[in-house]
């Protein structure tokens, strides 16, 4: 068995705003293994500035993985526990090697018989740009929209108020993602304002790592809270359970590239369900390679909620997609 990788820079069609700044491009690594004439491809989808494994020796560890590709998976997993996106790429490549073509998790989804409902993502920007995106999503038939907030809450709040005046909670589910953009005191006020508008949930209202403050917010919040960045960097199942018991959120958000791939996501899901904590899966600006694998995995988990999967349409130089979006439904091309 052999392994190689290719560094690749995805370029945004339009600069994309988050509370951490504006993104112009996205670095990623395409990972390929070959064995007896067969190939498997995956994506080591590091997210600079957010990934737990964004460190100087990242590419050195990727080279190490290529050199040790024949070792036992359990050994590799232990060695890569601090590099979740590398393990994620490895898991994809192994699954693809097993099934061939563009398959990772064969199902009714990959047979074109069923689809995944996704939310429409609205990027930060000036009011005009955000409203333009919202109108586009509504025209395409989305019933669940997620807005990035936390940069200019006054303007963002007005947009949400206008949306709710036009569409009831039964017509349009609204989710927001603060990316840790508020202080605890600000969050208390924002959570009530969101509740007044029947907002479905807010992701990461305050910065990750403040367990006591987050636990207090989750215990008293009138708007359901979802943990996102809070999960990054916690690899031990005992620590995962400790976090969920300490904070007891209403939801957790799983980005496979950031939480240890499919096996890491499985651990979080199992622990969350034991505590009656809801969950859904989102992508994290992967190329169409990683996005395809995540979509196939997501379908097998059978969540009834709209999922936070991208469509690959953000980049000018993406790879050919195996997915297509029809209204709010993500389908596998056959």
HUSUL-V157219 format. One record per pair of residues at least 24 apart in sequence whose ideal C-beta (glycine too) atoms are under 10 Angstrom apart, sorted by the first residue. I is the first residue (numbers start at 1). J is the second residue. Records with the same first field share a line. If there is no record, write none. Layout:
I->J, J
//
This chain:
1->33, 34, 35, 36, 38, 40, 69, 70, 71, 97
2->32, 33, 34, 35, 39, 66, 67, 69, 70
3->31, 32, 33, 34, 35, 40, 42, 62, 63, 65, 66, 67, 68, 69, 70, 89, 90, 93
4->30, 31, 32, 33, 34, 66, 69
5->29, 30, 31, 32, 33, 42, 43, 44, 59, 62, 63, 65, 66, 86, 89, 93
6->30, 31, 32, 41
7->44, 59, 62
8->43, 287, 289, 317, 318, 319
9->315, 317
10->45, 285, 286, 287, 288, 312, 314, 315, 316, 317, 318, 319
11->314, 315, 316, 317, 318
12->123, 285, 314, 315, 316, 317
13->313, 314, 315, 316, 317, 318
14->123, 125, 129, 314, 316
15->123, 125
16->121, 123, 124, 125, 148, 285, 314
17->123, 124, 125, 126, 129, 130, 148, 151
18->49, 50, 123, 124, 148, 150, 151, 177, 179, 181
19->124, 148, 149, 150, 151, 177, 178, 179, 180, 181, 182, 204
20->49, 50, 150, 151, 179, 180, 181, 229
21->49, 124, 151
22->123, 124, 125
23->47, 48, 49, 123, 285, 314
25->315, 316, 317
26->284, 285, 286, 287, 314, 315
27->54, 58
28->85, 89, 257, 285, 286, 287, 289, 290
29->58, 59, 62, 85, 86, 89, 287
30->89, 93, 287, 289, 290, 319
31->62, 65, 66, 69, 85, 86, 88, 89, 90, 92, 93, 289
32->66, 89, 93, 96, 97
33->65, 66, 69, 70, 89, 90, 92, 93, 94, 96, 97
34->69, 93, 97
35->69, 70, 94, 97
36->97
38->96, 97, 98, 100
39->93, 96, 97, 100
40->90, 92, 93, 94, 95, 96, 97, 98, 99, 100, 104
41->89, 92, 93, 96, 97, 102, 104, 289, 290, 292, 293, 319
42->86, 87, 88, 89, 90, 91, 92, 93, 94, 95, 96, 97, 104, 261, 289, 290, 293
43->85, 88, 89, 92, 93, 257, 286, 287, 288, 289, 290, 291, 292, 293, 294, 319
44->83, 84, 85, 86, 87, 88, 89, 90, 92, 93, 257, 286, 290
45->84, 85, 86, 88, 89, 92, 255, 256, 257, 258, 283, 284, 285, 286, 287, 289, 290, 291, 293, 294
46->83, 84, 85, 86, 88, 89, 257, 258, 284
47->85, 232, 255, 257, 258, 284, 285, 286
50->179, 228, 229, 232, 255, 257, 258, 284, 285
51->83, 84, 85, 232, 233, 255, 257, 258, 284
52->81, 82, 83, 84, 85, 231, 232, 233, 234, 235, 258, 259, 260
53->80, 81, 82, 83, 84, 85, 86, 87, 88, 232, 233, 257, 258
54->85
55->82, 83
57->82, 83
58->83, 85, 86
59->86
61->86
62->86, 89, 90
65->89, 90
69->93, 94
73->263
77->235, 260, 261, 263, 264
80->235, 260, 261
81->235, 236, 260, 264
82->233, 235, 260
83->235, 260
84->232, 233, 235, 255, 256, 257, 258, 259, 260, 261, 264
85->255, 256, 257, 258, 259, 260, 261, 284, 286, 290
86->257, 261
87->235, 256, 257, 260, 261, 262, 263, 264
88->255, 256, 257, 258, 259, 260, 261, 262, 263, 264, 265, 284, 286, 290, 293, 294
89->257, 261, 289, 290, 293
90->261
91->256, 260, 261, 262, 263, 264, 293, 297
92->256, 257, 261, 262, 286, 289, 290, 292, 293, 294, 296, 297
93->289, 293
95->262, 293, 296, 297
96->289, 292, 293, 296
99->296
101->322
102->288, 289, 292, 293, 296, 320, 321, 322, 323, 332, 333
103->292, 293, 296, 322, 332
104->262, 289, 292, 293, 294, 295, 296, 297, 300, 322
105->262, 293, 294, 295, 296, 297, 298, 299, 300, 301
106->296, 300
107->296, 297, 299, 300, 302, 332
108->299, 300, 332
109->295, 296, 297, 298, 299, 300, 323, 330, 331, 332
110->292, 295, 296, 299, 300, 322, 332, 333, 334
111->332, 334
112->331, 332, 333, 334
113->331, 332, 334
114->299, 329, 331, 332
115->295, 299, 323, 324, 325, 326, 327, 328, 329, 330, 331, 332
116->281, 295, 296, 298, 299, 303, 306, 307, 309, 323, 328, 329, 330, 331, 332
117->142, 143, 144, 303, 304, 305, 306, 307, 309, 327, 328, 329, 330
118->142, 144, 146, 280, 282, 283, 295, 298, 306, 307, 308, 309, 310, 311, 325, 328, 329, 330
119->143, 144, 145, 146, 147, 173, 174, 175, 200, 280, 282, 305, 306, 307, 308, 309, 328
120->144, 145, 146, 147, 175, 306, 308, 311, 325, 328
121->145, 146, 147, 148, 175, 177, 282, 283, 308, 309, 310, 311, 314
122->146, 147, 148, 149, 156, 159, 163, 174, 175, 176, 177
123->147, 148, 314
124->148, 149, 150, 151, 152, 156, 177, 179, 181
125->151, 152
126->152, 155
127->152, 155, 156, 158, 159, 162
130->155, 156, 159
131->159, 162, 163
134->159, 162, 163, 166, 172
137->172, 328
138->163, 166, 167, 171, 172
139->327
140->325, 326, 327, 328
141->326, 327, 328, 329
142->172, 173, 306, 325, 327, 328
143->167, 170, 171, 172, 173, 306, 327, 328
144->172, 173, 174, 175, 200, 305, 306, 307, 308, 328
145->172, 173, 174, 175, 176, 200, 306, 328
146->173, 174, 175, 176, 177, 200, 201, 203, 282, 306, 308
147->174, 175, 176, 177, 178, 199
148->176, 177, 178, 179, 181, 203
149->176, 177, 178, 179, 181, 182, 190, 194, 199, 202, 203, 205
150->176, 177, 178, 179, 180, 181, 182, 186, 187, 190, 202, 204, 205
151->178, 179, 181
153->178, 181, 182, 186, 189, 190, 193
156->181, 190
157->190, 193, 194, 197
160->193, 194, 196, 197, 199
161->193, 196, 197
163->197, 199
164->196, 197, 198, 199
165->197
168->198
169->197, 198, 199, 200
170->198
172->198, 200
173->198, 199, 200, 201, 305, 306
174->198, 199, 200, 201
175->199, 200, 201, 202, 203, 224, 226, 251, 253, 280, 306, 308
176->200, 201, 202, 203, 205, 223, 226
177->201, 202, 203, 204, 205, 226, 228, 253, 282, 308
178->202, 203, 204, 205, 206, 207, 225, 228
179->203, 204, 205, 207, 208, 228, 229
180->204, 205, 206, 207, 208, 209, 210, 228, 229, 230
181->205, 206, 207
182->206, 207, 217
183->207, 210, 213
184->210, 212, 213, 214, 216, 217
185->213
187->213, 214, 216, 217, 221, 223, 225
188->216, 217, 220, 221, 222
190->223
191->217, 220, 221, 222, 223, 224, 225
192->221, 222, 223
193->222, 223
194->221, 222, 223, 224
195->221, 222, 223, 224
196->222, 223
197->223
198->223
199->223, 224
200->224, 226, 251, 305, 306
201->225, 226, 249, 250, 251, 253, 278, 280
202->226, 250, 251
203->227, 228, 229, 230, 251, 252, 253, 282, 308
204->228, 229, 230, 231, 249, 253
206->230
208->232, 233, 234
209->233
210->247
211->242, 243, 246, 247
212->246, 247
213->247
214->243, 246, 247, 248, 249
215->243, 245, 246, 247, 248, 249
216->247
217->247, 249
218->246, 247, 248, 249, 250, 251, 277
219->247, 248, 249
221->249, 250
223->250
224->249, 250, 251, 278
225->249, 250, 251, 252
226->250, 251, 252, 253, 277, 278, 279, 280, 282
227->251, 252, 253, 254, 268, 272, 277, 279
228->252, 253, 254, 255, 258, 259, 282, 284, 308
229->253, 255, 258
231->255, 258, 259, 260, 264, 265, 268
232->258, 259, 260
233->258, 259
234->259, 260, 264, 267, 268
235->259, 260, 264, 267
236->267
237->264, 267, 268, 270, 271
240->264, 267, 268, 270, 271, 272
241->267, 268, 270, 271, 272, 274, 275
242->271
243->268, 271
244->268, 271, 272, 274, 275, 277
245->271, 274, 275
247->277
248->275, 276, 277
249->275, 277, 278, 279
250->276, 277, 278
251->277, 278, 279, 280, 305
252->277, 278, 279, 280
253->279, 280, 281, 282, 308
254->279, 280, 281, 282, 294, 298, 301, 303, 307, 308
255->281, 282, 283, 284, 285, 286, 294, 308
256->281, 282, 283, 284, 286, 290, 293, 294, 297, 298
257->283, 284, 285, 286, 290, 293, 294
258->282, 284
259->284
261->293, 294, 297
262->293, 294, 296, 297, 298, 300, 301
265->294, 297, 298, 301
266->297, 301
269->301, 303
278->303, 305
279->303, 305
280->304, 305, 306, 307, 308, 309
281->305, 307, 308, 309
282->307, 308, 309, 310
283->307, 308, 309, 310, 311, 312
284->308, 310
285->310, 312, 314, 315
286->310, 312, 318
287->312, 315, 317, 318, 319, 321
288->312, 313, 315, 318, 319, 320, 321, 322, 323
289->318, 319, 320, 321, 322
290->319
291->318, 319, 321, 322, 323, 330
292->319, 321, 322, 323, 332, 333
293->322
295->322, 323, 330, 331, 332
296->322, 323, 332
298->330
299->330, 332
//
